Amino acid sequence: MKAWLRLWGFLLLASPISQAADARRARVLIPTTEPQLVLWRYTTVKPGDDWPAPGFDDSGWKRGRGGFGTKATPGTYIGTVWNTPDIWLRKAFEFDGPVAFKAAILRIRHDEDVEVFVNGKLIFKNAGYLLCVTAYDVTDELKRTLKPGTNVVAAHCRQTTGGQYIDLGIELDSEDKPVKRVDIEKLRASRWPAEKAKEWYAKVGPVCGCNYLPRTAVNTTEMWQNLDEKTIDEELGWARECGINSVRVFVQYIVYEAEPRKLIERMERFLEIADGHGISVMFILLDDCFKSEPTLGPQPDPVPGVHNSRWTSSPGNRRKQPEYWPELEKYVKDVVGHFASDKRVLVWDLYNEPKPESRPLLEAAFAWARAADPSQPLTTCWRAEDLWDIASFHNYDPPKAAELKKIIAERPGFCTECIARTRGSCFENVLPVFAELNIGWYMWGLV
């Protein structure tokens, strides 16, 4: 009889019923709006202090479809127009319990500051904005507050300038990998005070630079797989004769992935060559331009007449996914840590032209670099105004002094890409303005 019961238990575990139950482990408690109809209670008038609590009476609030914002916010699905400074949301949902899930994610896009509660307990808080729906790990938070039966999620979003939007959903045991959460307030607090940035900038003197790739390399992969020291030495000699005193150089992650020690050795050698010509270096570690998937090995020939025809991003779309972040963290900490006290490195430009959806990785890169405790400042040209030590921007148009003054109003900075003669951006009209405003510059490019 006992043997029969054991067999019956085994068959039950292997049965279609059990398999179906396992297949249902991924549970959407609240979906994000598009393309589904998701109704919320909402108000734009400040409610009482207990508004996130499960027992709060929201019967007087309006009903609206999720996706709250304005059409002026790029890439959003607007279910309900929201055009006031603040909005408060509430939604009840059922959870059949018991609370036996392995992972929970919050899918959210917010513009700007947001706080999210479940059953009155804060599970997520973030400042600034996201330009795409992003999944965050809230496993620990939900295990503390989620309960069988009726639950309530509540959110508050505040908009101060520019676009505005809020949409969110909660899912259990999803196969998606959430991004690594960064304490954004702590990260912002860790950046250099403005006075320190100004003191540093005064010491480095006027920076007259160029973005650099040797003429024998079609992209950064080719440059770092086999460093052409003879050509680099020759070309940096030309650069110095032209008055260049700094170069901005892109590093390729996939070369580090394949040969971490060799890449750092080649970076060491590059710094030796540059320093021999009295040239400092700004290294860029991540890049979203242009082709999305870099590959090792021989690189294709350039396309005649096409600017940067074989340029590849770093690390590439596939390696930007959350499951690769531990390796990217190792890369950033290793490289920045190795050169953290090296005076030949002028600045760390952590991420060139990050796309809107790359903001979480950008934040993580700043956190990883800070952990390496570099003596050099950190910057990034786009989407990092709240994180950078030194301001940086790109401008391929004729300069407008009033706009430039706004960029460097609080911190000194660099134009890390400039000069495009076909757009009217030439040395004779760009450099005098930069000199007047004390803005360092890096033209694109040298050879």
N, C-alpha and C positions, 0 to 999 in steps of 0.2 A: 504493500500500500504506500509506504514512504517513497519507494522507488518510483511508483506511478505518479505521485504528487510532484516529485522532483522533475520528472519528464514533462508533466503538464505545465509546470512553471517555466521550464525551458521553452516549450512550444509557445507559451503565451508571450514571453519576451521577444521571440522571433516572429510573432504573428504580424499580419498586415495592420492590425489595430495598433500594436505597439509602434510599428514603423511610422504609421500615419501620425501618431502622437508626437514622435520624435521630429517628423517633418514640420510640425506646427510649432516647434520651439521658438522660431523667430516670430515674435509677436509685436505687431504695431499697435501701441496703445493710443497714440494720437498721430495721424499722418500729417505731413506737411501739405500745403494747400494744392499746389498744382500737381496733377490735373484733377484732384478730387474736391468735392464740396465739403469743407470743414467749417462748421459754425462756431463762433466764439461769442461770449458776452464781452462787451468793451465799453469803456468810458474815457473821455478826454478831460473830465473834471476830476481833480484830485479827490480820491475817496478817503475814508477813515484809515487810521494806522493799521487796523486789523484786516485790510483788504485781501491779503494772501491766505487768510485762515479758511479752513474748509467750511466753517459755519457762517461765514460772512454772507449777508443778504445782497445778492447782486441782481435781484429781480427787476430793479429799476434801471439797470444798464441796457444799452442797446444790443441788438444781435447783428452780427456781421460775418461775412465770409472771410476766412483767413487770407493772409497776404495783405497786410495793412500798410498803406503808403501812398506815394504819388507816382504818376507815370513819368515824372521827370527823373526818377531814380533808375539808372540803366539796368537792363536785364532782369526786371522784376515782373511778377505776375500779380496784378492788383485785384484783390477780391473786394476790398473795401477801402475807399479813399480815407486817408489819414493825413491831415495837413496842419496839425497843431503841434506845439512843442512836446507834449507828453501823451502817452496812451497807456492804459491799464487793461489787461486781458485776463479772463478767467474761463476755464472749461472743466466740466466734470467728465470723468471717464471711469469705466468699470474695469476692474482687474479681478480675474477669477481665482487668482492665488492657487496654492500657497506661494509665498515669496521664495521661489527656488530657481532663480535665473542666474546665469553665470556672468552676463555682461549687459550693460544698458548704455544706450547712446542718446544724446540729445542732438537732433538735427535742427540747426538754427541759422538764419540769416538776419542780421540786425544792423540798423543804421539809425541812431548810433548806440549810446550806452544802454545796456540791458541787464536785468536781473530776473531770474526765473526761480519760482518756488513750486514745490509739490507738498500738499498738505501743510502749508504754512512754513516749511523748512526751505531755506535757500539751497538750491542745488547747482546754480551756475550764475556767474557774474562776469561781465566783460565790458570793457570800455572801447570806444572807437567804433569801427564798422567792419563788416564782412561783405564782400561783393559777390558771394555765392553761398549756397547752403552748405554748411560744414558740420561734420559729425564730431561730437566731443564725448569723451568717456565720462559718464556720470554713474558708474556702477556702484561705487561706495555710497554716494549720496542717496540713490534710490533704495538701496538695501536698508538704509536707516529710516526711510520715511514712507515707502510704498506699503500698502496694506490690502488685504483681500476686501473686495467690495468697491464702494464708491470712493474715488480719489479726486482731488482738485489740483490742476496746474494753474498757476497764476504768473503773469509776466508784466514787467513795466519797462517801457522803452522811452528814452528821451532823445530828442533831436535838437541840435543847436545850430547847425549850418549845413548847407548843401542838401543832398538827398536824404530820404527817410524811408524806413521800411522795417517790418518785423513779421517773421513767420517762423514757426517752430513745430517740431514733432518729437515723439518719444518712442523708442523701439527697444525691445529686449532680444538678446541673443541674435543680433544681426551678424551676418557674415562680413559686413563692412568693417574695415579697420578705422577706428576713430583717430583723429589727430592727437598729438601729445599736447596736453594743456600747459599753458605758460601763465604764471602769475604776472599779468600784464602790468599791474600797478607797481609791483616790486621791480619789474624790468625797467619801467619808465624811471623809477626812483634811482636806479643804478647808473644812469648815464651821467656823463660829466656835467658838473655845473657850468653854466654859461661862461662864468669868469675863468674857469680852468681852460675851457676851449679857446677863449680869446688870448690867454697867456701863451698857450701852446702855439697858436697860429702866429702870434707876433714873433716867436722864436724861429719858426721854420722859414720865415722870409717869403718873398714873392715866389709862387710856384708857377713855372712856365713848362707845361708838359705835353705829352702826347700819349695816345693809346698805342700800344706796341704789340706787333706780331712780326716775326722775321719774314722776309720775302720768300724764304724756302718752305714756309708752312702755310697750308691752306686754311687751317683752323687750329684751335687750341690743343686738340688731341694730337695732331701732328707735331706741334711745337714741343709738347712735354713728353711724348713718347721717345723722342730722340733729339735732345737739345743741340742745336747747331751753333756751337760756341763761337766758331770762327766768324760766321755771318753776323751773329748778335754783337760780337765785339766790334766788328766793322761798322755796323749800322748805329750802334750807340755812340760810337766816335763821331759819326756824322751828326747825330742828334745834339751832342754837346757843342759841336762847332756852330750849330744853328741857334744856340742859346737855351736848349732844353735842359732842365735840371731835375726832371722827374718823369717817370713813365708809369702808366696804368696798364697792368698786365692781368689777363684772364687766366685762371687755373682750371684744369679739367678734372672733375671728380673721378671719372672712370679710369683715368691713369693712376690716381691714388688707389682706387679699389683694386687694381691689378698689381701695382708695385708701390706700396706706400712709402717704403724707405727710399726707393730710387727717386720717386717724385720729390721728396723733401731734399734729397741730395742735389737734384737738378735745380731746385729753387735756391739752394745755397749757392750753387755755382753761378746762377743768373745774378744773384745779389752781388757776388764778387766782381763779376764783369761790369755791372752797372756802377758799383761803387768806385771801381777803377777809373771811371769817367766822371765821377762827381755827380752821379745821378741817383736819386732816391726812387723807391718803388712803392706803388699802391697796388696791392694784390686784390683781385676779385675772386671769391670762392664759388659763388653760385650765379647762374645766368639763365634767363628764360628766352634768349634769342639764339638762333632762329629755328633751325631744324630740331624737332622734338626728341629724337633718339640718337645720341652719339654712339659710335662703335669704335672699337680698337682696331689696330691693324692699318694697312695702307689706306690712305684717304683718297677720294676721287680728285681728279684734276679740277681746277677752277673753271667756271663758266665765263668765257670772255665777255667783258662788258657788264657783268652783273656784280654789284656790290656785295662783298662777303657771301659769295654764292654757295660756299660749303660750310658756313659757320654753324656750329651745333651748340645747343644749350648744355648746361651742366647743373644737375646730373642727368637731365632728361625726364620726360613725363612719367615713365614707368618707375624710375627710382625716386620720384617725389612722393610716391604713395607712402602712407604711414608705416607700413611694414619695413620700409628701408630706413626709417629715421634713426634707429640705433646706429647704423653704419654711417649715416651722414653726421650724426653727433660725434662719432669717433673722428671723422675726417676734420670737422671744424675745430674741435678741441686739440687734435694732434698738430695740425698745421699752425693754428694761431698760438698754441702753447709753445711750439718749438721756436717760433720767432718772436715771442712775446716781449723780449727785452732787446731785440735787435734794432739798433738805431738806423739801419739801412732801410727798414720798412717804415714808410711814412704814415700810411693809413691802411686800415682794413675796410675795403668796400665789400660788404658781405654778400650782396645780391644785386646783380645788374638787371635793371628793368623788370622786376617781378610782376607777374600778371596778378590781377585782382584775387584770383583763387589761391595764390601763393602766399598770401598774408600770414596764415598760420605757420608755414614753414619759415617765413622771414622772421617772425617773432622767435621761433625756436632757435634759428641761427644766431640771433642776437644773444639769447640766453646762453647758448653753448659757448659763444665767443667771450662773453663776460666771465663765464666760469674759468676760462683759461687765463684771466687776469692780465690782459695785454697792457703794455705801456703806451701803445698807440691808440688813437681814437678810432671809433667805429662809425661807419656811415653806410648808406644805401640811397641811390638816387630817387627812387619812387617809393611811396607808401610807407615811409619810415620817419616822417617828421616828428613823431612822438617818441622815437627811439634813438635817433642819431646823436652823436656827440658833436660832429661837424656837419653843417648843411652841405648837400650836394644836389646837383640837378644837371639836366641835359638841355641844351638850347642850340638848335641848328638854324635858327632864324636871326635876323638882325636884332641886337639886344635892345631891350626897352628898360631904361634905368629904373623907372618907377616900379616895375614888376620885380626886378632883381633886388631892389632895396627891401621889398617885403620878405623875400626868401632869407636874406641875411640880417633881418631886423634884430633877432635875438642871438644868433650864433654866426661866426664867420663861416665861410664855405668856399666850395669849388664848383666850377662848371666842369664836369668830368667828361663831357663830349660836346664839341663845338666845331665850327667851320664847315659850311656847305655852300660853296660858291654859287651853285645853281639856285640856291634859295636866298642869295643876297647876303650870306654870312661870310664875311671876308676878314682877313687880319686887320685891314686898315679901319674897319668900322667896329670890330669886336674888341680888339685888345685895348684901345684907349678907354672904353667904358669899363672893362674889367679892372684896368689899372686905377681908374678914378675911384671905383668902389672897393678896391683892395680884394678882388675875387681871384683866386687861383684858377688856372684853366688847363685842360688837357684836350688838345685838338685830336680829331680822328682823321688820319692816323699819321704814321711817319713814312713808311715805304709802301 
